[in-house]
Amino acid sequence: MRIVWIAVAALLVGTAGPPCAEGFVGPKGKWWHLPRVSESLNLTDQEKAQLDEKYMASRRRLIELKSALERERLELETLMEKEPLDEAAVMQRYGLLDEARSRLSMERFRFLVEVRKILGVERFRRLKSRFQQFRKALAERRAARRNALRGSWPGKGRGAE
């Protein structure tokens, strides 16, 4: 029974996307087409075309890798539901799931490396800084919204004590 809970916990933990490069995941989508970003990084048309090309190649690989990851999750789930439990098979399948997750993470990081090669160190640092500022502001807005909602619930506002 213990192995079942370990595998379930591992599946739940495995659903979060792995971080890249010291916590810098990077913006999603074709951020280099946003005028403010493009201008602040002084991107040329050629650099945008390079980013488009690398993005499309990476997206194709990510789609394949995500599919492989989902297949491994399904196979592990199937093994976990079988009676009697074949612990060796479950552990082997978990290893395959972990490898699939690792390949997906590596592809995300590979694209980040390509971005770094195109931008160079200084513009990459600017991108990283801008993205971190954006994430911080977004988190603050979400927290403010949550706090505003909490304050509006009956019994949660002023005078509720």
N, C-alpha and C positions, 0 to 999 in steps of 0.2 A: 504493500500500500504506500510505503514511503516513496518508492520510485515513481509512483503515479503522481504524487504531489510535486515532486521535484520536476518531473517532465511538464506538468501543467504550468508551474511557475516559470519554467524556462520558455515555454511557448508564449506566455503573457509578456515576459521581459523581451522576448525576441520580436515582438510586434513593433517596438519603437525603432525608428531608423537610427543606425549607428552614427555617432558624430565623426566628423573628419577633421584632421589637422588641428589638433589642440583645441577642440571645441568650435572651430569655425566650419560650419556646414556650408555656408554661402547662400546667397539668395536663390530662389527657385525661378524657373522660367527664363525667358529671354530678356533679362534685366538690362542688357546692353542696348536694347531698342528704346528704353525709356529716355526721353530727351534730357532730363535733369542728370541722370546717371551718365549718359553718353557724353554730355558736355563737361561734366565735372572730371571725367577721366580722360577727356580729349581723345576719344576713340575715333579712329579713321574708318572710312568705309571698308577698307581692306581688313582691318581688325574685326569689324562687325561681321564681315563675311566669314572670316576664320572662325570666330566664335559660333556663328550659325552652323558651320560645317561640323565642328567638334561637338556641338550640342546635339545635332541630329544623330551623329554616329553613337554618341553616348546614350541618348534616349532609346535608340534601337536595342543596344546591348542591355540597358536597364529593363526594358520590357521583357526580354528573354530571361534575364536573371530573376526578375520578380516572379515570372511564371514558374521557373524551376524551384524557387523558394516555396511557393504555394503548393507545388506538387509534393515537396518534401514534408511540409506541414501536414498535408492530407495523409501521406503514408504513415507518418508518425502517429497521427490521431487514430488511424485505422488499427495500427499495432497496439496502441494503448487500450483500445476497446475490446480486443480479442481476449478470450478466456481459454486456456490459462495464459497468463502473461508470460511472454518470452522476453525476459529481461535483457539477454544478450542482443536480440534483434532490435529491441527498443533503443538500447544504448548505441548500437551501430547506426540506426536510423537517425538518432539525435546528432551523431557526429556528422552525418551527411547534411542534416539541416543546418548545423553550425557552419559547415563549409559553404553552403549555398548563401547563407547570410554574410559570410566573409567576402565572397565573390561580389556580392551586391555592394557592400561597403567599399571594396577596392575600386569598383567602377565609379562610384560617386567621387572617391578621392582622385582617381585618374583624371576625371573631368576638371576637378579643381586644380590639379597640377597643370593641365593644358591652359586653363585660364591664366594661371600665374606666369606661364611661359609667354603668353601673348601680351599680357599687361606689363610685365616687368615688375621688379620688386616695389618700387615707389607707388605706382598706380594700384597694385594689388593691396598694399597696406591701406591706401585710401579707401578702396572698395571694402575691405574688411572693417575698417573703422566706421564707415557710413552704415554698413549692414548691422553692426553691433549697436549703433545709435538707434537705428530703425527698430531693432528687436526690443531694445530697452524702452523706447517710447510706446511701442505696441503693448508691452507687458504692463506699463504704467496705466495706459488707457483701459486695458482689461480689468486691472485691479480697481480702478476708480469706478468702472461700471458695476463690478461685483459689489463694491462697498455701497454704491448708490442703491442697488437692488436690495441689499440686506436692510438698509435703513428704511426702505419703503414697505417691508413686510409687516403685517400686523403683529404687534407685540415685540418688535425688534428695534423700533425707533426710540426717540426721546420719550421719557416719561413711562417707559414700559416696565420699569422696575418696581 
